[in-house]
Amino acid sequence: MRLSNSELNVMEVIWNEKYINERNEIQALEVAKVLEKELGWKRNTTYTVLKKLIDKGAIERYYPNYTIKPLVSKEEIAITETERLIDGIFKGSAINYLSTFLSTKKLSSKDIEEIKKMFDKLDKA
C-alpha cells in the first residue's frame, strides 16, 4: 500500500502510542487537533485525508465519536516504501541502496555496532 506524504502525516499520529488508547484507537477529532497544532492543518484537511485512508483500507472508522483504528502497521508501510525505493531508484539492488545510504549518513559507533549485529544474524541464518 502506497501512502502520500499527507497520509503518512496522519498515520504517524494514529500509530503514535502517545495519542492512542489501550485498544489502539484514537478519535478523529484528536487526530485533527494534533495535526492543527503540529502542522497548522484545518479540521477539514485532516478529515479529507482520513477518508482517503479509509478508502485505501489503511484505517477503519467506528461510530460513535468517529473512532479510528489502524489496519496497517508502520513497519508494513516502511517495508513497502523501502522495496519501492530499491526497485525504482536502485533497480532492485539492495547493495546499491545500502552503499548510497551508508555513504551519506554519519553513523555513531553504536549505530555501526547495531548494523554489524544485524549482518551477523543474517550470516547465521
N, C-alpha and C positions, 0 to 999 in steps of 0.2 A: 504494500500500500504506500503510495507516494503522497506526502503532505506538503502543502505550501508553507512558506515562512510564517504566514498569519496563523495557519492551522497549528503549526509547531508551537507558536507562542501560547495559544490556548491550551494545547496538550501539556505544555510544561506546567501550567497551573494545575491542571487536572491530575497530573502524575505526582505533584509535589505533596509529600507527606505532611507538610506544614498546614495545608489547606483542607485535605480530605478527612472524612470521618472514619470511624472504625470499620465501616462497610465498604471502604474505598470509593466513597461517593462525595459529591460536592454540589451545592445548589448553583444553578446558572447565574443567579444574582451575585453570588460570592465571586464567581469567575469574573464577571463584569466589573465588580468593584476592584479586584486585584489588578486587572488589566487597565482600568482607568487610572489607578494610582501609578502603576509601573510604566505604562506606555502612552497614557493620555487618550485611550480609546473611549468612545461613547458606547453606551449600553447596546445600541442597535448594531454597532460594528461587531461586538462580541457575539450577539445572538445570531447574526448572519453567518459568522464563522462556525458557531456551534451547529447550525442547521446543515452546513456543508459537511461537517464531521459526522453527523448522524447519517446523512445520505451516503457517505463513504463506508459506513459501518465501523468507524473508529471509536464512537461513543454510543451509549444508549441513554435515552431520556425517560424518566419516570415522572409520573404525577402523583401527588400534588407537589407543588413548590419547584417544578422544573428541575428535578434532581438528575445529575449527570453521573454516569459511571463509565470509565474507560473500558473498551473492548480489546484494545491493543496495548501492549507494554512499550515503554520507552526503548527497551532492548530490541524488540521486534522491528521498530521503526529504524533504529540505529543500524541494524543488520541490513535491512532493505536499502537504506540510503548508502551505506558503505559499499554494498555489492553494485549498486547502480553507478557509483563514482568509479569504482575499479573497472567495471565493464566499459563504461563510457569513455572516460578520460585516459585510463591506463590500459585500454584494450584487453582487459581481463588479467593483467599481470599484477599479482599481489606484490611481487618483488619490486616492480617499478613504483607502486604506491608506497610501500614501506620506505624505499630509498628516498623518495621525494619528501615524505613526511619527516623522516629522521634527519634529513639534511636541512630542514627549515625550522626545526624546533630545538630550543635549548633545553636539554634534559638534565635533571638533577641526578646525583649519584643514586638516590633512592629510586628514581624512575628507571634508571638503567638496570639496577638490580631486579626490579619487578619484571622488566622485559626479559631479562635473562632467565628468570624463573619460568615465565610463560613459554619460552623456547625450550627449556629443559623438559617441561611437561609434554610439549609436542613431540620432542625427540624420543621420549619414553613410551609414547602411545602407539 
